[in-house]
Structure formats: structure tokens, C-alpha cells
Amino acid sequence: MDESVLWRLVGGEEIMRDQLAALIEAAAVNHVTVQVVPKERAGTAGLSGPFVIATMDGEPDAIYLDDAAEGRVASNSSEITEILNWYDAIRADALPAQASVDLISKVRQDRWMRL
């Protein structure tokens, strides 16, 4: 995720605290990796829009793309390859998992714990 979402108020301070706490909890699960792309990284591939990669043993990857108008499943292999390359580029720009959790915790404390 882009670091800016940690700072942007959506739904109020309590909701932000709860959402960031939920991310920290999710990151503690073995099969979940949470990574943050720091704001200093300009022009990351992730700015192209959200997508979900579904991987199943023995099956080709399926990719769901979403935009403001509609969502769709990517179907051709060249598009799937391009999106998998975006994913690799985003992960390369992102902080390692523990550093990402540390940043989420710090933003939660410094920005959203002001009561």
C-alpha cells in the first residue's frame, strides 16, 4: 500500500486507529504480508490502480482489476504478465515487512492517537 493511505483521514480518527491496528494484526498472520511503499518513492507502478492476484496450485494466476467505473478479470497472458511485473516492481519499492509494520505503528501512534 502507498504510505499516503496511512495519513489520509477516512471516517474519523477512531476508524483510522482501528484500521491501522487491523493492518498490524493482519501482518502477524503467517500467510499475510503487509508492505508499505514510502512516500519518498515517486511514480511507483502501484499508482496505476488496484488489483488482486489469485494463485492456486496447478492453475494459472487470475487477476482482478478495479477502477472507478467497473472491475474485471484479466484474461490474456500478456496482460497478466504485465500486472505480475507491476506487482514485482511495487514490492521492490516497498519497505520490508517488519519495517512496514513499524511505520504503520508509528503513524498510528503519532497521527491517530491524539485524543
C-alpha angles and dihedrals in degrees: 000000000000114000091233091074089063091060102037114099111234118168099349138298095287091054091048091051091049094046093050090047088052090053091051090050092048091052089060091063113098098232096044125085120188116194130175125208104218119235090243090070106090124206101004118182089245091075088075090080142276124306138169124216116206115196123188128178111263094005132096117256116269120211127199117199124197134194137161094278105040148331127244142176116246109237112175121078096232091056091047091050091050092051092047087053089051089052091052090049092050092050090049090054094045128091116255114271098261093044088051092053090047090053092048090051092048094049090047091052099040100038109025107032095073103120 
